[in-house]
Amino acid sequence: MTDNSSKHAIILFAHGSRDALWRRPIEAVAEQVKQNSPDTHVACAYLELTEPDLPTTVARLVQTGVNMVRIVPMFLGVGRHAREDLPLLLQDLITQHPGVSFELRNAIGEEPELTRAMAAIALRDTA
């Protein structure tokens, strides 16, 4: 059962790139989330080279009344960013926003559904 006083949001957190086209797949996932669940607040945030960053995105959501944030790392592999940088960012966010609950999910590449989807794509006949 959901508490009526809570307002949830999902942040899709990705690395970032100088190439403006790089962000399109992340934004496409956000759009799909919105289509699948129109009442879900979803936003994108980036570690570097792309705006907005994670602290800015969280601050914007908190200003709208969000008090529960799920962070989904959009990394295929669990490298230094997911293992070291993100937990440090999360600790800062917890300190800055004591009234907000944060949930950090596994990197998307660790999810079995994604592994199966990528295998299916690799096996798909393109002819």
C-alpha positions as CSV (number, residue, x, y, z in Angstrom):
1,M,0.0,0.0,0.0
2,T,1.3,3.5,-0.9
3,D,1.4,6.3,1.5
4,N,-0.7,9.2,0.1
5,S,1.7,11.8,1.5
6,S,4.6,10.4,-0.4
7,K,5.6,11.6,-3.9
8,H,7.9,9.3,-5.8
9,A,10.2,10.0,-8.7
10,I,12.6,7.9,-10.8
11,I,15.9,9.3,-12.0
12,L,17.6,7.6,-14.9
13,F,21.3,8.3,-14.2
14,A,23.8,8.0,-17.0
15,H,27.4,9.0,-17.7
16,G,27.0,11.8,-20.2
17,S,28.9,12.8,-23.4
18,R,30.0,15.9,-25.3
19,D,27.9,14.5,-28.2
20,A,24.4,15.9,-28.0
21,L,22.9,12.9,-29.7
22,W,24.3,10.5,-27.0
23,R,21.5,11.3,-24.6
24,R,18.7,10.2,-27.0
25,P,18.5,6.6,-25.8
26,I,18.3,7.7,-22.1
27,E,15.6,10.2,-22.9
28,A,13.7,7.5,-24.9
29,V,13.7,5.3,-21.8
30,A,12.3,8.2,-19.8
31,E,9.6,8.7,-22.4
32,Q,8.7,5.0,-22.3
33,V,8.4,5.1,-18.5
34,K,6.0,8.1,-18.9
35,Q,4.0,6.2,-21.5
36,N,3.9,3.0,-19.4
37,S,3.1,4.9,-16.2
38,P,1.8,8.5,-16.8
39,D,1.6,9.3,-13.1
40,T,5.3,8.4,-12.5
41,H,7.7,11.4,-12.3
42,V,10.8,10.5,-14.3
43,A,13.9,12.6,-15.0
44,C,17.3,12.1,-16.5
45,A,20.6,13.1,-14.9
46,Y,24.2,12.8,-15.9
47,L,27.5,12.3,-14.2
48,E,29.5,14.6,-16.5
49,L,29.6,16.4,-19.8
50,T,25.8,16.6,-20.0
51,E,23.3,18.6,-18.1
52,P,21.5,18.3,-15.7
53,D,23.7,16.6,-13.1
54,L,22.3,14.5,-10.3
55,P,22.2,17.1,-7.6
56,T,20.4,19.6,-9.8
57,T,17.8,17.0,-10.8
58,V,17.2,15.9,-7.3
59,A,16.8,19.6,-6.1
60,R,14.3,20.2,-8.9
61,L,12.3,17.2,-8.0
62,V,12.4,18.0,-4.2
63,Q,11.1,21.5,-5.1
64,T,8.0,19.9,-6.6
65,G,7.3,17.9,-3.4
66,V,9.1,14.7,-4.3
67,N,10.2,12.9,-1.1
68,M,11.1,9.4,-2.5
69,V,13.7,9.1,-5.3
70,R,14.7,5.9,-7.1
71,I,18.0,6.2,-8.9
72,V,18.5,3.8,-11.8
73,P,22.1,3.8,-13.0
74,M,21.9,3.4,-16.8
75,F,25.3,1.7,-17.0
76,L,25.8,-1.6,-18.9
77,G,28.9,-2.4,-16.8
78,V,29.7,-1.7,-13.1
79,G,32.8,0.3,-13.4
80,R,34.3,3.0,-11.2
81,H,31.4,5.4,-11.8
82,A,28.8,3.0,-10.5
83,R,31.0,1.5,-7.8
84,E,32.6,4.6,-6.4
85,D,31.3,7.9,-7.8
86,L,27.6,7.3,-7.5
87,P,27.7,6.1,-3.9
88,L,29.6,9.3,-2.9
89,L,27.0,11.4,-4.8
90,L,24.2,9.6,-3.0
91,Q,25.7,10.2,0.4
92,D,25.9,14.0,-0.4
93,L,22.3,13.9,-1.6
94,I,21.2,12.2,1.6
95,T,22.9,14.9,3.6
96,Q,21.5,17.8,1.5
97,H,17.9,16.4,1.5
98,P,17.3,14.7,4.9
99,G,13.6,14.5,4.3
100,V,13.9,12.5,1.2
101,S,14.2,8.7,0.9
102,F,16.6,7.4,-1.7
103,E,16.7,4.0,-3.3
104,L,19.7,3.1,-5.4
105,R,19.1,0.3,-7.9
106,N,21.6,-2.0,-9.5
107,A,23.2,-0.8,-12.8
108,I,20.8,-1.6,-15.6
109,G,23.4,-3.9,-17.2
110,E,23.1,-6.2,-14.1
111,E,19.4,-6.8,-14.8
112,P,18.6,-10.2,-16.3
113,E,15.8,-8.8,-18.4
114,L,18.3,-6.5,-20.2
115,T,20.7,-9.3,-20.8
116,R,17.9,-11.4,-22.4
117,A,16.8,-8.4,-24.5
118,M,20.3,-7.8,-25.8
119,A,20.8,-11.5,-26.6
120,A,17.5,-11.5,-28.5
121,I,18.6,-8.4,-30.5
122,A,21.9,-10.0,-31.3
123,L,20.2,-13.2,-32.5
124,R,17.5,-11.4,-34.5
125,D,17.5,-12.0,-38.2
126,T,18.0,-8.6,-39.9
127,A,17.2,-10.0,-43.4
